[in-house]
Amino acid sequence: MRRHSRLLFEAEMQVSWKDGRGKVQKLKAKCLNLSAEGARLQTDIPIPPRTNVNLDSARYGSLGSASVRHCVRHTLKYSIGLEFTSSLPLGNPGRKRCLDEIQAHQESQA
């Protein structure tokens, strides 16, 4: 059903968003996979569906803004599905650099 396949990718990310009161919230998250249009994160606390978030990496910089599509509890962690709000060509350069590096690594492993 996805237009772009998800690539396995484990990296620490920072997620930020405004809560219902307009206060900026920040959370460290583990990125589990990434595609041109979305990502799956693992966090310690939930982020409500339809929340607009910004995703940042220490290595790649900003990966762009995204919308939380789902948030499901798995044991003591939460699995959060994100959909980027801009297409890859219009998105942040950090996301493209990250995907290019993942793809090059996977091709070298094949």
N, C-alpha and C positions, 0 to 999 in steps of 0.2 A: 504494500500500500504506500510505502514511502517512495518519493521520487529520487532521493539520494540515500545510498546505504550508509549506515552508521559505522564508523571506524572505531575500533577499540582504542581507547586513549585514557590513560590514568594520569591525572595531574591535579595539583591543588589549585583551586580557584577562589576568588572572592566574589560573592554575590551581594549586591546592594539594591535596596528598594525603599519606597516610602510606604509606611504603614498607614492604617486608616486615619490616623491623626496628623499625617503629613511629616512624621519624624523619620529620618533616614535610618534604616536598619542595615547592618553589615553582618555577613556570615561567611565563615570559611566553609568551603564545600570541596568534595572530591568529584572531579569529572570522570565519568566512567566510559562514555563514548561521545562521539561528535560527528556531525555531518554538516553539509553546507547550510542546512535549514534548521538544525536542532541539536540538542545535547541531552544527556541524562546525567544528573548529579546525584550525589549521596550526601545528605546533611544530617545533623543532629536534631534539628527542629524543623517543623513543617513550614512551607510557604504556601499560602492559599492559591488555588487555581485562579487564573486570569490576572494575577499580580504581574505587573511589568517590572522586570529586573534588569540590571546591568551586570555583565559577566566580565571579570578581569583576571588576567594571568600575570604573575610576576615575570614570566619568560616572554610572553607574546604581547603583553599589553591588553588593551580592550578588545574583547571578542564581539562586543556589541550589546544591543538591548534585545530582550526576549520576553515572551509571555509564558507564564507557567501554565502548561496544558493539563498536567495531573500531578498529584502528590499522594504517594501511597506509603504507608508504614510497613517496613520490613524489619522485624525484630526490634532492635533499639534505634534503627536509623530510618530515614525517609528517602524514598526514591522519587526524584523530581524530574519530570519531562518538560523540556523547554522547546519553544519554537521561536527562532530568531524573527524579529519584526522587519528585517530588511534582507533582501536577497544577497547572496555572496558578492556579486560584482558591486553592489551598492553598500555593502557592509564595511565594517572596520577592517583595516589591513591585518590586524592581529589574527583574526579568524582565518583569513586566507593563508597567511604564513604558517599557522598551526596545521591546517589541513594539508598544505603542500609538504610539510615535513613528515607528517604521519604517513601520507601516501608514498613518499620516497622511501621511508623506512620499511614499509610493508613490501614494496616492490623489491627492495634489496634482500629481504628475507625469503622471497619466493624462488 
